[in-house]
């Protein structure tokens, strides 16, 4: 599920993205089979493609995003369908443009970046499953390509303040022209998630990488600390979960035992929280099985609230929930499912949507009148929502 104000009415709509029926995505990633847009009352707005009951599962990202790529003030849907890159009108699903991919398998995910130094991000980065990415300008002209250990979802950020994004492509930091600035040479496997923020409070951005370990680098590639108390650091989430502590805290998810029974129930994972120096504040002691948890940061759940850790897909009968910086549950959601979150009504607060195959339920930290609540103009599309991925990374504003 993706969120965005598709029709510009001051409220978010939900876009359900179904992948193709490829079952093995270890080497060749998903494309998009079907797109279906609904409003918050559950009314169907449009559909492109035909739902497939045999579609693949969440083994890799789905190449789809919601973003105003051409800068006309209206959101588009970007998706790779039938081997080509489609740009659809957000309000109707009508095709605005179709582009050829730079390579057959360049459809693992879609990353929107500002590589050209314009006033807004209008460049596209595509990648294959693990080895190569391609940077293209707004006209889909190839700018450069890079081969390396590119991880799941590269994160783009202007680290040096020159008006152009650098690209953290797995374990390589690239400049806006695709040149490797520095690399993490001693990390195993691949990068599962990437975050940027001023973690230590020095006024400069740091990069936190989750993979075989959780490690933090300064923007010049110097390692600042490493947390080795995890088996596999699958997800990270930066935030001010403990506002009384200096800097930012790093929440994470450790996959301690990977044992797949087809339902993700036999293994075991655990949430953890680190302080700004990489010291463990706590680690969950799970008493039930389940190893597929996703952890994200939710901000502004209620006015004046700290950041919370949203954890879902927990398995073992553990419902999706928000946890505070002391591992206390502050909100539990009454059904198992996937989750998205954002300010869907323009109130300045975030809501959480838990969705299953049949239902989508919107939860709020404060009483709202959804039918009477909307932004006076189109809702802006924040970077987090146009950087949707099954391997959530992100950034915390300096």
C-alpha positions in Angstrom: 0.0 0.0 0.0 1.3 3.5 -1.0 -0.1 6.8 0.3 -0.5 10.1 -1.5 -3.0 12.8 -2.4 -3.7 11.4 -5.8 -6.5 13.7 -6.7 -5.4 16.8 -4.9 -8.4 17.0 -2.7 -6.5 17.6 0.6 -6.7 14.0 1.8 -4.5 11.0 1.0 -5.7 8.2 -1.1 -4.4 4.6 -0.9 -2.8 2.8 -3.8 -2.7 -1.0 -3.6 0.2 -2.4 -5.6 0.1 -6.1 -6.6 3.3 -7.7 -7.9 3.5 -10.1 -10.9 3.3 -13.8 -10.3 7.0 -14.4 -10.2 7.5 -16.7 -7.2 11.3 -16.7 -7.0 12.7 -13.2 -6.7 16.2 -14.1 -5.4 17.8 -13.0 -8.7 15.1 -11.4 -10.9 12.8 -8.9 -9.0 9.1 -8.2 -9.2 7.3 -6.0 -11.7 3.8 -4.6 -11.1 0.8 -6.7 -12.1 -2.1 -4.4 -10.9 -2.6 -0.9 -9.4 -5.8 -0.1 -7.6 -6.6 3.3 -6.0 -9.2 3.9 -3.3 -10.2 6.9 -1.3 -10.3 6.8 2.5 -14.0 5.8 2.5 -13.0 2.7 0.5 -14.5 3.9 -2.8 -12.7 2.6 -5.9 -11.2 5.4 -7.9 -9.4 3.5 -10.7 -7.6 0.3 -11.5 -4.9 -0.5 -14.0 -4.2 -4.2 -14.7 -6.0 -7.3 -13.6 -5.6 -8.8 -10.1 -3.9 -12.2 -10.1 -4.8 -14.6 -7.4 -1.4 -16.3 -8.0 0.7 -13.2 -7.6 4.0 -13.4 -5.9 4.6 -12.4 -2.3 6.8 -9.8 -0.5 10.1 -11.4 -1.4 11.4 -8.2 -3.0 10.4 -4.6 -3.4 7.6 -3.6 -5.8 8.7 -1.0 -8.4 6.1 1.6 -7.8 6.1 5.1 -6.2 3.8 8.1 -5.9 5.5 11.5 -6.8 5.0 14.7 -8.8 7.8 13.9 -11.2 7.1 16.7 -13.8 6.5 19.4 -11.2 3.0 20.3 -12.4 1.5 20.2 -8.8 -0.3 16.9 -9.3 1.0 13.5 -8.2 1.9 10.8 -10.7 2.1 7.0 -10.1 5.5 5.6 -11.3 5.5 1.9 -12.0 7.3 -0.8 -14.0 4.7 -2.7 -15.8 5.2 -5.3 -18.6 8.9 -4.5 -18.8 8.6 -0.7 -19.3 8.5 2.3 -17.0 5.1 3.9 -16.8 4.1 7.3 -15.6 0.4 7.5 -14.8 -1.9 10.4 -13.9 -2.5 10.0 -10.1 -6.2 11.1 -10.2 -7.3 8.8 -13.0 -4.6 6.2 -13.7 -4.4 7.4 -17.3 -1.0 6.8 -19.0 1.1 10.0 -19.3 4.3 8.5 -20.6 6.1 5.2 -21.1 9.9 4.7 -21.2 12.1 1.7 -22.0 14.1 0.3 -19.1 17.9 0.8 -19.3 18.3 -3.0 -18.8 16.0 -6.0 -18.7 16.1 -6.5 -14.9 16.4 -2.8 -13.9 13.1 -2.9 -11.9 13.9 -4.0 -8.4 12.7 -0.6 -7.0 12.4 3.1 -7.9 14.4 5.8 -6.2 13.8 9.5 -6.9 16.8 11.8 -6.6 18.2 15.2 -7.3 21.4 14.4 -9.2 21.1 17.3 -11.6 21.1 20.1 -9.0 17.6 21.4 -9.9 15.1 23.0 -7.5 13.5 19.6 -6.8 14.2 16.0 -7.3 13.4 14.8 -10.8 15.9 12.1 -11.6 15.3 8.4 -11.3 17.5 5.6 -10.1 16.7 2.0 -11.0 18.5 -1.2 -9.9 18.5 -4.9 -10.4 18.3 -7.2 -7.4 21.8 -6.9 -5.9 24.5 -5.8 -8.4 23.8 -2.7 -10.6 22.0 0.5 -10.6 21.2 3.0 -13.4 20.7 6.8 -12.9 18.4 8.6 -15.4 17.4 12.2 -15.8 13.8 13.5 -16.1 13.8 12.7 -19.9 15.0 9.1 -19.1 18.4 9.8 -20.6 21.0 7.6 -18.9 23.3 9.6 -16.7 25.5 6.9 -15.4 25.5 3.3 -14.1 27.2 1.7 -11.1 28.1 -2.0 -10.4 28.8 -3.1 -6.8 27.2 -4.5 -3.7 24.2 -2.2 -3.9 22.0 -3.7 -1.2 18.2 -3.5 -1.1 17.2 0.2 -1.3 19.9 2.9 -1.9 19.3 6.1 0.0 19.9 9.6 -1.6 20.8 12.7 0.5 22.8 15.9 -0.1 25.5 15.1 2.4 27.9 18.0 1.5 25.3 20.7 0.9 26.2 21.3 -2.8 22.6 21.0 -4.0 23.0 17.5 -5.5 22.3 14.2 -3.8 24.9 11.7 -3.0 23.8 8.1 -3.3 24.5 5.5 -0.5 24.3 2.4 -2.8 24.6 -0.4 -0.3 28.2 -0.3 1.0 29.4 2.4 -1.6 28.8 6.1 -1.3 28.6 7.7 -4.8 28.6 11.3 -5.7 25.9 12.8 -8.0 27.9 11.7 -11.1 28.2 8.1 -9.9 31.8 8.3 -8.7 32.6 6.2 -5.7 33.6 8.5 -2.8 34.2 5.7 -0.2 33.2 2.2 0.6 32.6 -0.1 3.6 35.1 -2.8 2.8 34.8 -5.0 5.9 31.0 -5.5 6.1 29.6 -8.9 5.1 26.6 -9.8 3.0 24.7 -6.7 1.9 23.0 -3.5 3.3 19.5 -4.2 4.4 18.6 -0.6 5.4 20.2 2.9 5.3 19.4 5.9 7.5 20.8 9.5 7.5 20.6 11.9 10.5 22.6 13.9 12.9 22.8 11.1 15.4 25.6 12.4 17.6 24.5 16.0 17.7 27.6 17.5 16.0 25.5 19.4 13.4 26.5 17.1 10.5 24.7 14.1 9.0 25.9 10.6 9.8 25.0 7.4 8.0 23.7 4.3 9.9 23.8 1.0 8.0 22.0 -2.2 9.0 23.1 -5.5 7.6 25.4 -8.1 9.1 26.0 -5.5 11.9 24.7 -2.0 12.8 27.4 0.6 12.0 27.6 4.4 11.9 29.9 6.4 9.6 30.5 10.1 9.2 29.9 11.6 5.8 33.6 11.1 4.9 33.5 7.4 5.5 35.1 7.2 9.0 33.5 4.6 11.1 32.3 6.1 14.4 30.8 3.0 16.1 29.7 -0.5 15.5 27.1 -2.5 17.4 27.8 -6.2 17.1 25.2 -7.4 19.5 22.9 -8.7 16.7 23.0 -11.7 14.4 21.4 -9.9 11.4 20.4 -6.2 11.7 17.5 -6.4 9.2 15.7 -3.1 10.0 16.7 0.2 11.6 14.7 3.3 12.6 16.3 6.6 13.7 14.4 8.9 16.0 14.0 10.8 19.3 12.5 7.9 21.2 14.2 9.0 24.4 14.1 12.8 24.2 16.0 13.1 27.5 19.1 11.5 26.0 21.5 13.4 23.7 21.3 13.1 20.0 19.2 10.4 18.2 18.5 6.8 19.2 18.8 3.9 16.8 16.0 1.3 17.0 16.6 -2.0 15.2 15.4 -5.5 14.5 17.7 -8.4 15.0 16.9 -11.6 13.1 18.4 -14.0 15.6 17.1 -17.2 14.2 16.2 -17.5 10.5 14.1 -20.7 10.0 11.3 -20.4 7.5 8.3 -22.7 7.7 6.6 -20.9 4.8 4.7 -18.6 7.2 7.6 -16.9 8.9 6.7 -18.4 12.2 9.5 -20.8 13.3 12.4 -18.3 13.6 12.9 -15.6 16.2 13.6 -11.9 16.1 14.0 -9.1 18.6 13.7 -5.3 18.7 16.6 -3.3 20.2 17.4 0.3 20.9 20.9 1.9 20.9 21.9 5.4 22.1 23.7 7.9 19.9 27.1 6.3 20.7 25.9 2.8 19.7 25.5 1.5 23.2 22.6 -0.9 23.8 19.8 0.6 25.9 17.6 -2.5 25.7 16.9 -5.6 23.7 13.6 -7.5 23.6 13.4 -11.0 25.0 10.8 -12.6 22.8 8.8 -15.5 24.2 7.1 -16.4 20.9 8.3 -17.3 17.5 8.4 -15.0 14.5 11.3 -13.6 12.5 9.8 -11.3 9.9 9.1 -8.1 11.9 9.4 -4.7 10.1 10.3 -1.7 12.3 9.8 1.9 11.4 9.7 5.4 13.0 6.4 7.1 13.6 6.6 10.8 14.4 3.8 13.1 15.7 1.4 10.3 16.8 0.0 12.8 19.2 0.9 16.5 19.8 4.1 16.8 21.8 4.7 13.0 21.8 8.2 11.6 21.2 8.9 9.3 18.3 7.7 5.8 18.6 8.8 2.5 17.1 6.1 0.9 14.8 6.6 -2.9 14.6 4.4 -5.1 12.5 4.5 -8.5 10.7 5.6 -9.9 14.1 4.1 -13.4 14.0 3.6 -15.6 17.0 0.3 -13.8 17.9 2.1 -10.5 18.6 -0.1 -7.7 17.1 1.3 -4.6 15.4 2.1 -1.9 17.9 3.8 1.3 18.7 6.6 1.0 21.3 8.2 3.9 23.2 11.9 4.3 24.0 11.6 2.1 27.1 10.0 -0.8 25.1 6.5 -0.1 26.5 3.5 -0.6 24.2 1.7 2.8 23.8 -0.8 1.6 21.1 -1.7 -1.8 19.9 -3.6 -2.4 16.7 -6.3 -5.0 16.8 -5.4 -7.1 13.7 -2.3 -8.6 12.1 -1.3 -7.1 8.8 1.1 -4.8 7.0 1.3 -1.2 7.9 1.8 2.2 6.3 1.7 5.6 8.1 1.5 9.2 7.3 -0.5 12.4 7.7 -3.5 11.3 5.6 -5.8 14.2 6.6 -3.4 17.1 6.7 -3.8 17.5 10.5 0.0 17.6 11.2 -0.3 14.2 13.0 0.5 10.8 11.6 -2.0 8.0 11.3 -1.3 4.3 10.9 -3.1 2.1 8.5 -3.1 -1.7 9.1 -4.1 -3.6 6.0 -4.8 -7.2 5.1 -6.1 -9.0 2.0 -9.6 -7.9 2.8 -9.5 -4.7 4.9 -7.7 -1.5 5.6 -8.2 0.1 9.1 -7.0 3.7 9.9 -5.8 4.3 13.4 -5.2 7.7 15.0 -3.6 8.9 18.3 -6.3 11.6 18.7 -10.0 11.9 18.0 -10.7 13.0 14.4 -13.8 13.5 12.2 -12.4 12.0 8.9 -15.3 13.1 6.7 -14.9 16.7 7.8 -11.1 16.9 8.0 -8.9 17.7 5.1 -6.0 20.1 4.1 -7.1 23.3 2.4 -4.9 22.4 -0.5 -3.3 19.3 -1.9 -1.2 17.4 0.6 2.5 17.5 0.0 4.2 14.2 -0.7 7.1 13.9 1.7 10.2 12.0 0.8 9.5 9.1 3.0 6.2 8.4 1.1 7.8 8.7 -2.3 10.7 6.4 -1.1 8.5 3.4 -0.3 10.3 0.1 0.2 9.9 -3.2 2.1 13.4 -2.4 3.6 12.6 0.9 5.2 15.4 3.4 5.4 15.0 7.2 5.9 16.4 10.4 7.2 15.9 12.7 10.2 16.0 16.4 9.3 19.0 18.2 10.8 
